[in-house]
Amino acid sequence: MTDPLPGRALRLSDTLTLTRVGYGALQLAGPMAYGPPRDRDEALAVLRAAADAGITHLDTSDYYGPYLVNELIREALHPYPEGLHLATKVGARRTPDRGWPAALSRPELVRAVHDNLDHLGLDAIDLVNLRMTGTLEPADIVEPFTVLAELREQGLIRNLGVSNVSRAQVEAAGRIAPVVAVQNHYNVAHRQDDALVDWCAERNIAFVPFWPLGGFRPLQVQALEQVAAELGAAPRQIALAWLLHRSPAVLLIPGTSTRAHLAQNIAAAAIELPEEALRLLNAIAEPPR
């Protein structure tokens, strides 16, 4: 595994090296990732600021908006800077009531990959994550992941990842094609995937937490605020810094719709957490289910 110091990059394959602090584009859409952004000009400015800051990992999906966020990315950054890698997700679709039903059939996945290519203005996507919904059974990932592996063989996808999965599903997918990233719900309070984080680190597979800043209870927030006050940082920065310290496999994709929060998120990579701070933060984890 690459040097674990925060701020460094991870080399996941011959075609993919990602900065440990990336950018997640979900919040550029309207409420519940549906509809246009509240401030379109600021959304474009945030994307340009992320690229200017040297971030090489931009996480998106055609079902943000839907379609609108990928179109913003293309408007803001195309032609894309050298070294910038776009990662997208497939496996779900949006409904008018803002739902996220699964879309895992062969026709749906093929269409989703081609739609992402069209809306982003790409010939091939650097990383496509297959988002599983409502199942952790290994057999259920085989058919949809095989579809993406075939598209990878056709040159439409360069690297593959999986999202919302169990370790057994990662292993099942890895028997079909290389898995370079796992994207699951994980943060300083929600740590059900502790063992999977370590397993990924041992295999040079990136672990990309979604909801890195969400779902904290009041007492957990209080602990974050205490450490933040002692270190002269914001609580959200402490939560991100903890993830970077947790494992060299972790890549961050915090989302924001403002340049101010983007700068704050990037600065979290420079925060060193002393032993006492780590002890306090480690203690706020929810008990395993």
C-alpha positions, 0 to 999 in steps of 0.5 A, spaced: 500 500 500 502 507 498 505 511 503 499 512 508 501 520 510 495 524 509 495 528 502 498 523 498 496 519 492 494 512 491 496 508 485 490 503 484 492 500 477 497 502 471 491 507 469 489 510 475 492 514 481 488 518 485 489 523 490 487 521 497 482 527 498 477 527 492 471 531 491 464 528 491 459 531 486 452 529 489 451 536 492 451 540 486 444 537 484 438 540 488 435 537 494 436 529 495 440 530 489 434 531 484 434 537 480 438 543 478 443 546 483 441 552 487 447 556 485 449 554 478 455 559 477 457 557 484 457 549 482 461 551 476 466 555 480 467 549 485 468 544 480 474 548 477 476 550 484 477 542 485 481 541 479 485 547 480 487 545 487 490 538 484 484 534 486 485 528 481 479 524 484 472 527 482 466 522 484 459 523 480 454 519 477 449 520 471 443 519 476 445 525 480 440 530 477 439 526 474 444 527 468 445 535 470 451 534 475 455 530 469 453 536 464 455 541 469 462 537 470 463 537 462 461 544 462 466 546 467 472 542 466 472 539 459 477 538 456 479 535 462 486 537 465 491 531 465 491 527 471 484 528 473 480 522 473 472 521 473 469 516 477 461 514 476 456 509 479 451 505 475 446 500 478 440 505 480 436 510 476 431 516 479 424 516 479 420 523 479 418 522 486 426 522 487 427 515 489 433 511 487 430 504 485 435 499 482 437 498 475 442 492 475 439 489 468 444 488 462 440 493 458 440 498 464 447 498 465 449 498 458 445 504 457 448 507 464 455 507 461 453 510 455 449 515 458 455 517 462 460 517 456 455 522 453 454 526 458 461 527 460 464 527 453 469 521 454 471 515 450 472 511 456 471 512 463 476 512 468 472 508 474 465 505 474 463 503 481 457 498 481 452 500 486 448 494 489 441 495 492 438 491 498 442 485 497 449 482 500 449 476 497 455 474 493 451 471 487 447 477 486 453 481 484 456 476 479 451 478 473 451 485 473 459 485 474 460 481 468 456 486 464 461 491 466 467 487 465 465 486 458 464 493 457 471 494 460 474 489 455 471 493 450 475 499 452 469 503 455 471 503 462 478 503 464 477 500 472 472 497 476 469 498 483 463 496 487 459 500 492 454 498 498 457 491 498 459 486 503 466 483 503 463 476 500 461 480 494 467 484 493 471 477 492 465 474 487 466 481 483 474 480 483 474 473 480 470 476 474 475 482 473 480 486 478 476 491 483 480 497 485 475 500 489 470 499 494 465 505 496 461 503 502 458 507 508 463 509 513 465 514 518 468 515 525 461 513 528 459 508 523 464 503 523 461 496 521 466 496 515 472 496 520 474 489 518 473 490 510 477 497 511 483 493 513 482 487 508 482 492 502 488 495 505 492 489 505 490 488 497 491 495 495 484 496 494 481 503 495 476 504 500 472 510 499 467 512 504 460 515 503 457 519 508 463 521 511 460 527 515 453 524 516 449 520 521 452 522 528 448 523 534 449 529 539 454 525 543 458 524 537 458 531 535 460 533 542 466 529 541 468 532 534 467 539 537 472 537 543 477 535 539 476 540 533 476 546 539 483 543 541 486 543 535 483 549 532 479 546 526 472 545 524 468 538 526 468 536 519 475 537 518 476 532 524 471 527 521 475 527 515 482 527 518 480 521 522 478 517 516 485 519 513 488 516 519 484 510 519 487 507 513 492 508 508 486 505 503 482 510 505 480 515 499 475 521 501 470 524 496 466 529 501 461 533 497 460 541 497 456 546 493 461 552 496 468 553 495 469 555 502 467 548 504 471 545 499 477 549 501 476 546 508 475 539 506 482 539 502 485 543 508 483 537 513 489 532 509 494 537 513 491 535 520 495 531 525 491 527 530 495 526 536 494 520 540 489 522 545 485 525 540 485 519 536 483 515 543 477 520 544 474 519 536 475 512 536 471 511 542 465 514 539 464 508 534 457 505 534 457 498 537 457 493 531 450 490 529 
